[in-house]
C-alpha cells in the first residue's frame, strides 16, 4: 500500500509509522497528514493523557478510531471548589484529547473518550474549558460517526470554519456542559444520536454578540436528548436541550425526543428562543420526566411535538433509550458497561 495513503498508530505512546522521519508537529508531536488520494488514518490503542492532532489531510480522508481510546480530563483536582478551582492541583489534564484541523470532508469513525471530569462539584468551579473532540480551522463538511464519550465537559465541539458538519450515530453520556457545542453558529446536521444525561444538549448561544447564524440551518433528526441535573451555581439543575439565542441558526427538528429531568431546570428563555428559531417540527416528543407538574412558565414546544409527563414520559424514554442502544451495536462500549 502507498505510504502516502495509510497512516497507522498503536500502543500507549503512539508513533507515526508511515510518514517521513522529518515530519514534526507543534509541541514535538508528529502530524497525522498525507497528500495522497483516499487518505486513511488509523488510530489504535490507549492514548491516555496525550493530545492527538489530526491535521492538513487531503479532502475526503477517513480517520478510523474504532479501536482507539482517549482520556478526557479538565481538572487538576478531583473536587474543584471556590477555594481550589479546576486549575489548581497535581492531577494530569487532557482538555482536548483529539483535535481535527484543516481536514475538509473528513470522515471520522469511532473512538471512545473516557472522561474524568468531576460530576459532583459546582459547575462554575469545574469550568476549565474542554471538549472530547474538537473540529475546527477549515474542517468543513466533516462527518463524525459512531463516537462514544462519557464524563466530559463538552462532548463534541465545532469551532471556526467547521460548517456543514454531520454528527451521526454518536452516544454521549454524563456530559457536564454541552453535548454538542456549536457556538460559532455553523450549519450542520445531528442525526440518529443519543445524548444521555447532559447539563446542556446542543449549544447555539455564543458569548460574543458579533456572530450571526440566522442564515444557517441546524437539523436535528432522530436524536434522543435526556437532560440531567448537576450542581450549578448552588442549585441542582440543568439547562435546555437546545440553548438558542436570537442570532442562532434556524432549526429543523424531526423524529427526535427531548427529555427534561428537573422541575428546577433553568434556561426557559433559551428554550423559548429555541422554539422561535424552529422552522420545521414534526414527529417529535417532549418528555417531562419529574412527577411534579410542568411549571406554568415553561415555554411549550410548537406543533410537531407531543408532550408526555411523569411515569408515561419515563417509560417512553426507557424504551427509546434501550431501542437506540440495541440498534447501535457498532458503537464502542466501555469495558464496565453491561448493556
C-alpha positions in Angstrom: 0.0 0.0 0.0 1.2 3.5 -0.8 3.0 5.1 2.1 1.1 8.3 1.5 -2.4 6.9 1.8 -2.2 4.9 5.1 -1.1 6.1 8.5 -1.3 3.7 11.5 -0.6 4.4 15.1 -0.7 1.9 18.0 0.2 1.5 21.7 0.4 3.6 24.8 2.8 6.1 23.1 1.6 6.2 19.5 4.2 6.9 16.8 3.8 7.9 13.2 5.0 4.8 11.5 4.5 5.6 7.8 5.5 9.3 7.5 9.0 10.6 6.8 11.0 10.9 10.0 11.4 14.6 9.3 7.7 15.3 9.8 7.0 17.1 13.1 4.1 18.9 14.6 3.7 21.6 17.1 5.0 20.6 20.6 7.2 17.9 19.1 4.4 15.6 18.1 4.3 14.2 14.6 1.4 15.5 12.5 -1.0 13.0 11.0 -1.1 14.0 7.4 -1.0 12.8 3.9 -1.2 14.2 0.4 -2.4 11.1 -1.3 -6.0 10.5 -2.5 -8.1 8.2 -0.4 -6.1 9.0 2.7 -6.8 6.8 5.7 -5.6 7.5 9.2 -5.9 4.6 11.7 -5.8 5.4 15.4 -5.5 2.3 17.6 -4.8 1.7 21.3 -4.8 3.7 24.5 -3.7 7.3 24.1 -4.2 8.3 27.7 -3.5 11.9 28.5 -1.6 12.6 25.3 -3.4 15.0 23.0 -3.6 13.9 19.3 -3.8 16.3 16.4 -5.2 15.2 13.0 -4.5 18.0 10.6 -4.0 19.0 7.0 -5.4 15.9 5.4 -6.5 15.9 1.8 -10.2 16.4 1.3 -12.2 13.3 1.8 -9.8 11.5 4.2 -11.0 8.8 6.6 -9.9 8.6 10.2 -10.6 5.2 11.7 -10.6 5.4 15.5 -12.8 2.4 16.2 -10.1 0.7 18.3 -8.8 3.8 20.0 -9.5 5.1 23.5 -8.7 8.7 24.7 -8.8 10.2 28.2 -10.6 13.5 28.8 -9.5 15.4 32.0 -10.2 19.1 32.6 -9.5 19.4 36.3 -6.2 19.3 38.2 -8.0 18.1 41.3 -10.9 15.7 41.8 -13.2 18.1 43.6 -12.8 21.7 42.5 -14.3 24.4 44.7 -14.3 28.2 45.1 -11.2 27.8 47.2 -9.4 25.4 44.9 -10.6 25.6 41.3 -10.1 23.2 38.5 -6.7 24.8 37.5 -5.2 24.0 40.9 -3.7 20.7 41.8 -1.4 18.0 40.6 -3.6 15.7 38.6 -2.9 15.4 34.8 -5.2 17.1 32.4 -6.0 16.5 28.8 -8.6 19.1 28.0 -8.7 18.5 24.2 -7.6 14.9 23.6 -8.3 14.9 19.9 -8.3 17.9 17.6 -9.1 17.8 13.9 -7.8 20.8 12.0 -7.9 21.7 8.3 -9.4 18.4 7.1 -12.2 19.3 4.7 -14.8 16.5 4.1 -13.1 14.3 6.7 -14.9 11.2 7.9 -14.1 10.4 11.5 -15.4 7.0 12.7 -15.5 5.6 16.2 -13.4 6.4 19.2 -14.0 6.0 22.9 -13.5 9.1 25.0 -13.4 8.2 28.7 -13.8 11.3 30.9 -12.5 12.2 34.3 -14.4 15.5 34.6 -15.8 15.9 38.1 -19.6 15.3 38.2 -20.5 16.4 41.7 -18.6 19.7 42.1 -20.3 23.0 41.3 -20.4 23.8 37.5 -18.8 27.2 37.9 -15.8 25.8 39.9 -15.4 23.0 37.4 -15.4 25.3 34.4 -12.0 24.7 32.9 -13.0 24.6 29.2 -12.6 21.3 27.5 -14.1 19.1 24.7 -13.5 15.4 24.0 -13.4 16.1 20.2 -12.7 19.5 18.7 -13.3 20.1 15.0 -12.0 23.4 13.6 -9.9 25.5 11.2 -11.2 24.6 7.8 -12.6 21.2 8.6 -15.7 21.9 6.6 -18.3 19.2 5.8 -16.8 16.9 8.4 -18.7 13.7 9.2 -18.3 12.5 12.8 -19.8 9.0 13.2 -20.1 6.4 16.0 -18.3 8.3 18.8 -18.7 7.0 22.3 -17.9 9.6 25.0 -18.8 9.9 28.7 -18.0 12.1 31.7 -16.7 15.0 29.6 -17.1 18.8 29.9 -18.3 19.4 26.3 -18.7 16.3 24.2 -18.1 17.4 20.6 -17.3 21.0 19.6 -17.5 22.5 16.2 -15.5 25.7 16.0 -14.4 28.3 13.4 -14.7 27.2 9.8 -16.2 23.8 10.5 -19.5 24.4 8.9 -21.6 21.8 7.1 -20.9 19.1 9.8 -22.7 15.8 10.1 -22.8 14.2 13.5 -24.2 10.7 13.1 -24.9 7.7 15.4 -22.9 9.1 18.4 -23.5 8.2 22.0 -22.6 10.8 24.6 -23.4 10.4 28.3 -22.8 12.2 31.7 -21.9 15.5 30.0 -21.1 18.3 32.5 -21.8 21.1 30.0 -22.8 20.8 26.3 -23.2 17.5 24.5 -22.6 19.5 21.3 -21.2 23.0 21.2 -21.8 24.9 18.1 -21.3 28.4 19.4 -19.9 29.5 16.1 -23.4 29.1 14.8 -22.5 26.9 11.9 -24.8 25.0 9.6 -24.9 21.2 10.3 -26.9 18.1 11.0 -27.2 16.0 14.2 -28.6 12.7 13.1 -29.5 9.5 15.0 -27.6 10.4 18.1 -28.1 9.6 21.8 -27.2 12.3 24.4 -28.0 10.7 27.7 -27.6 12.8 30.8 -26.3 16.2 29.8 -26.4 19.5 31.6 -27.0 21.2 28.2 -27.8 19.4 25.0 -26.9 21.5 21.9 -25.4 24.9 22.4 -26.2 27.6 19.8 -25.6 30.5 22.1 -22.2 32.3 21.7 -20.7 34.5 24.3 -19.9 37.0 21.5 -22.8 39.1 20.1 -20.8 39.6 16.9 -21.7 36.2 15.5 -24.8 35.9 13.3 -26.1 32.5 12.3 -29.5 33.5 11.2 -28.9 32.4 7.6 -27.7 29.0 8.7 -29.7 25.8 9.5 -29.1 23.1 12.1 -31.1 19.9 11.5 -31.8 17.6 14.5 -33.1 14.3 13.1 -33.9 11.1 15.0 -31.9 12.2 18.1 -32.6 11.5 21.7 -31.6 14.1 24.3 -32.1 13.5 28.0 -31.1 16.2 30.4 -29.6 15.5 33.8 -29.4 17.9 36.8 -26.0 18.8 38.2 -24.9 21.2 40.8 -24.6 24.6 39.1 -24.2 27.9 41.0 -25.6 26.4 44.1 -28.6 24.6 42.6 -29.3 21.1 41.3 -30.5 21.9 37.8 -29.9 21.6 34.1 -30.1 23.8 31.0 -32.3 23.5 27.9 -31.9 20.6 25.4 -31.1 23.4 22.8 -29.5 26.6 24.0 -30.5 29.2 21.5 -30.1 33.0 21.0 -31.8 35.4 18.7 -28.8 35.0 16.4 -28.9 31.2 16.3 -29.3 29.2 13.1 -32.8 28.1 12.2 -33.8 24.7 13.4 -35.4 21.7 11.7 -36.3 19.1 14.3 -37.7 15.8 13.1 -38.4 12.5 14.8 -36.5 13.5 18.0 -37.0 13.3 21.7 -36.2 16.0 24.3 -36.4 14.7 27.9 -36.4 17.3 30.7 -35.3 15.8 34.0 -35.6 18.5 36.7 -38.5 20.5 37.9 -35.9 23.1 38.8 -34.5 23.4 35.3 -33.0 26.6 34.0 -33.0 28.0 30.5 -36.6 28.9 30.0 -35.6 32.0 27.9 -33.2 29.9 25.8 -35.9 27.3 25.3 -38.3 30.0 24.2 -35.8 31.1 21.6 -35.3 27.5 20.5 -39.0 27.3 19.6 -38.8 30.7 18.0 -35.9 29.6 15.7 -37.7 26.3 14.8 -38.8 26.4 11.1 -39.7 22.7 10.9 -41.1 20.4 13.6 -42.7 17.0 13.2 -42.9 13.6 14.8 -41.2 14.8 18.0 -41.7 14.2 21.7 -41.1 16.5 24.7 -40.9 14.3 27.8 -41.4 15.9 31.2 -39.8 13.2 33.5 -40.5 14.6 37.0 -43.7 13.7 38.9 -44.1 17.4 39.6 -46.4 19.3 37.2 -44.9 21.2 34.3 -44.2 24.8 35.5 -46.6 27.3 34.0 -43.6 29.4 32.9 -42.1 26.6 30.8 -42.3 27.5 27.1 -44.1 24.7 25.4 -43.0 23.5 22.0 -44.6 24.2 18.7 -46.8 21.9 16.8 -45.0 18.8 15.8 -44.2 17.9 19.4 -46.3 15.6 21.6 -45.9 16.1 25.3 -45.8 13.2 27.8 -45.4 13.7 31.6 -44.4 11.7 34.7 -44.5 7.9 34.5 -45.6 7.8 30.9 -42.6 10.0 30.0 -40.2 7.9 31.9 -41.5 4.7 30.4 -41.2 6.1 26.9 -37.7 7.3 27.5 -36.6 3.9 28.9 -38.0 2.2 25.8 -36.5 4.6 23.3 -33.1 4.6 25.1 -32.9 0.8 25.0 -34.0 0.6 21.4 -31.3 3.1 20.4 -28.5 1.1 22.2 -29.7 -2.2 20.8 -29.8 -0.8 17.3 -26.3 0.6 17.5 -24.1 -2.4 18.4 -21.3 -1.0 16.2 -20.8 1.9 18.6 -18.0 1.2 21.0 -18.7 0.3 24.6 -16.6 0.8 27.7 -15.4 -2.4 29.5 -17.6 -1.7 32.5 -20.8 -1.2 30.6 -23.2 -4.1 30.7 -25.8 -3.4 28.1 
